[in-house]
Amino acid sequence: MKWRVFPLLLLSSVLLFQIVCTEKILVVTFFESKSHKITYMGLIEELAKRGHEITIVSPVKAMKEIKNVKEIFTIDLEKGMLGSRFNVFEMKEKKTSLNPFMLVDEFGAVCRQSYDLPQVKELINQKFDLIFFQPLFNDCVLGLIHRLKAPLVLFFPTTAPTFLLSKLGGDHPPSVTPNLFLGYSDEMTFPQRFFNFGASAFMEGVLRFYYEPAMTAIYREKLGHDIPNVREILGNTSLALSNGHFSLSKPKPYLPDIIDVGGIHSKPAKPLPKDLEDYVTKSGKDGFIYFSMGSAIKGNQMPEERRKIFLNVFSKLKQQVLWKWETETMPDLPKNVKLSKWLPQQDLLGHPNIRMFITHCGGGSTEESIYHGVPLVGLPMYGDQPMNAKLAEQHGFIVPLDWNSFNEEQLSAAVNDVLNNPKYRDNVKKLSNIFRDQPDDPLKRGVYWVEYVMRHKGAPHLRSASRKLNYIQYHSWDVIGAYLVILLGTIYIIVSIIKFIARKICGSKKNTQSLKHKKNQ
């Protein structure tokens, strides 16, 4: 009887432990795309499975219902900021810079509208055990985060950028850390280091004196002027999860509170729906090509001239082509091309019949292509995409094309080069092996560290004292200055003493000579 009771007591204890250890987590962003949200949703789902109560505040609508997850929708950016007013194809062809740091007015409008929503105002009176926050272009949310007084975990959908890591005490030198928008490797020539230093200094200036003060003004306007500035709030971050990996973004000197979770959303392919499976296997050993410009770039905004170039090239291929296209209709569609508003990207990339991925080189798409070992034809448009394309080119698994200048012959040559030259697939397979060879699962690693922060009440012991230092103190310029003053002062004193002694000696010699001269007279 005792042996029967013991397992029940043990099970009850485990269940009670799980109930006691469940925490309330807030996931909050005012600005993000669907692709950004996809990168962390696997982590959120896993935390929910472990019993944590999660509230998600996002401008991206819920993709599905998840137990223990409550989603609060804010503003439909698809009809506003990311809608028809921002035609990426048009901006690219006009060479209009899409610099996010210069879109302060747009970000400001989104932030003010979000703060005014009743569902957002209600959050201020709630208590959370942890806040999970994607910081890229969401700095205006920091006022709300400060008011909630909960430990903060940052999540970067790409490898953590230096301009944010510097706020956590990890100021990486520009001599080996290329600027996000330049796309240099970590081994730079002198001219590259020269421009990289200048670009990094310029970005830091824009952030410190323009962008961050504007974001600070917005949340102070809505929540009170006693709230610290952006840098001070971010400086109290407990932990940062970086969706990067040294196989692509090169090694960086991270502190213990920066955790690489590259591959956190990448996963083995699942079987395709029957209609898709039949389609991608239709051409047998010739396989199929997958073409997508991501979730933020709308295919149906593509200029007609460019659309026809793709159709002409695709119509001459033996392969079937799956093309993500928002309307799913096209009057002149070749027989070997299929359109769809939505496609299971990872299941397609992991399919044995895939031959290549034609992509905009977004961070998520590039990472997934590496994970599944698929070579690319790249058409980078803006943001980190040109850098991703350059990194892929350095690793030898992409043929990049310039959107504004490529023609039908160049696209055809790029596609056929990737199809027929095994080096691209060999290179990405080699990189995939390195990328996937990790000591543990990135998803489990992310879950562990999020729960670690909650278990240790913000884990202040992970924070480096460098967070409290400014740039001059961090690089010891003040100490170097003090040593220079001491050194120069010492040299000055020594020189002065020598001059004084020299004058005395010379003076006594002159007096002696003068006395001798008088005696001789």
PyMOL commands that set and color helices and strands:
alter all, ss='L'
color gray80, all
select helices_A, chain A and resi 2-21+34-49+77-79+88-93+100-102+104-115+118-125+139-148+162-168+190-223+230-234+246-249+274-280+284-286+299-301+304-315+345-349+363-372+385-395+408-420+422-436+442-455+460-462+465-468+471-474+477-520
alter helices_A, ss='H'
color red, helices_A
select strands_A, chain A and resi 24-28+53-58+69-73+130-133+152-156+239-242+258-260+288-292+320-324+337-340+354-359+376-378+398-400
alter strands_A, ss='S'
color yellow, strands_A
deselect
rebuild
show_as cartoon
